[in-house]
Amino acid sequence: MALKALDVDENGLDDIDNRILSTIIEKFKGGPVGLTTIATAVGEEAETIEEVYEPFLIQEGYIKRTSRGREAAEKAYKHLKIVPPGKAGEDCLINIFLTLRL
């Protein structure tokens, strides 16, 4: 109940977490994308993302930090109900099913 009041979902992600994930996936095709670019796109300070949000997202397996930038992991796609690139044919029926259930 308290988590709902704070807009935290069943996976422990809040609005900013979800905005970071959707930004990486939808605006930057899953990455890699630099921290400053993500920060600008979501309207947060780069330091805040790096120190507050990113550790949890990495630890929980939603994003990967590479030498080229941040990349969305498969878990992020599943959380946002988006089919990862290259899996469109494989998961087509699942995606249709998820869409119809919403």
C-alpha positions as CSV (number, residue, x, y, z in Angstrom):
1,M,0.0,0.0,0.0
2,A,2.8,2.5,0.9
3,L,4.7,1.6,-2.3
4,K,1.6,2.4,-4.4
5,A,1.5,5.8,-2.7
6,L,5.1,6.4,-3.9
7,D,4.3,5.1,-7.4
8,V,6.6,2.1,-7.0
9,D,5.5,-0.9,-9.0
10,E,5.6,-4.6,-8.0
11,N,9.2,-4.9,-9.2
12,G,10.4,-1.9,-7.1
13,L,10.6,0.5,-10.0
14,D,9.4,4.1,-9.7
15,D,8.4,6.6,-12.4
16,I,12.0,7.7,-13.0
17,D,13.3,4.1,-13.2
18,N,10.6,3.4,-15.8
19,R,11.4,6.6,-17.7
20,I,15.1,5.7,-17.8
21,L,14.3,2.2,-19.2
22,S,11.7,3.4,-21.8
23,T,14.1,6.2,-22.9
24,I,16.9,3.8,-23.5
25,I,14.6,1.4,-25.4
26,E,12.3,3.7,-27.3
27,K,14.5,6.7,-28.0
28,F,17.9,5.0,-28.4
29,K,16.9,1.5,-29.7
30,G,18.1,-0.2,-26.5
31,G,21.5,1.5,-26.5
32,P,24.3,1.8,-26.0
33,V,23.7,5.4,-24.9
34,G,25.7,7.7,-22.7
35,L,24.7,8.7,-19.2
36,T,24.6,12.4,-20.0
37,T,22.3,11.7,-23.0
38,I,19.9,9.7,-20.8
39,A,19.9,12.4,-18.1
40,T,19.0,15.1,-20.7
41,A,16.3,12.9,-22.2
42,V,14.6,12.2,-18.8
43,G,15.2,15.6,-17.2
44,E,17.4,14.4,-14.3
45,E,21.0,15.2,-13.3
46,A,23.5,12.6,-14.6
47,E,25.0,12.3,-11.1
48,T,21.6,11.5,-9.7
49,I,21.0,8.8,-12.3
50,E,24.4,7.3,-11.7
51,E,24.3,7.3,-7.9
52,V,20.6,6.8,-7.2
53,Y,18.9,5.0,-10.0
54,E,21.5,3.1,-12.0
55,P,22.9,0.8,-9.2
56,F,19.4,-0.7,-8.6
57,L,18.7,-1.1,-12.3
58,I,22.0,-2.8,-12.9
59,Q,21.8,-5.0,-9.8
60,E,18.3,-6.1,-10.7
61,G,19.3,-6.8,-14.3
62,Y,17.4,-4.1,-16.2
63,I,20.4,-2.4,-17.7
64,K,24.0,-3.1,-18.5
65,R,26.8,-0.7,-18.2
66,T,29.3,-1.1,-21.0
67,S,32.3,0.9,-22.2
68,R,30.1,2.3,-25.0
69,G,27.2,3.3,-22.7
70,R,24.2,1.9,-21.0
71,E,22.2,-0.8,-22.7
72,A,18.7,-2.2,-21.9
73,A,18.8,-5.8,-20.8
74,E,16.1,-8.3,-21.9
75,K,14.5,-7.9,-18.4
76,A,13.8,-4.2,-19.2
77,Y,12.0,-5.1,-22.4
78,K,9.9,-7.7,-20.6
79,H,9.1,-5.3,-17.8
80,L,7.8,-2.7,-20.3
81,K,6.1,-5.4,-22.4
82,I,8.2,-4.5,-25.5
83,V,9.6,-7.2,-27.8
84,P,13.5,-7.0,-27.9
85,P,15.1,-6.5,-31.3
86,G,15.7,-9.7,-33.1
87,K,12.9,-11.6,-31.2
88,A,10.0,-10.1,-33.1
89,G,9.2,-13.3,-35.0
90,E,10.0,-15.5,-32.1
91,D,7.8,-13.7,-29.6
92,C,5.1,-12.3,-32.0
93,L,2.3,-14.4,-30.5
94,I,3.3,-13.6,-27.0
95,N,3.4,-9.9,-27.8
96,I,-0.1,-10.1,-29.4
97,F,-1.4,-11.9,-26.4
98,L,0.1,-9.3,-24.0
99,T,-1.4,-6.5,-26.1
100,L,-4.8,-8.0,-26.1
101,R,-4.7,-8.5,-22.3
102,L,-4.1,-4.8,-21.7
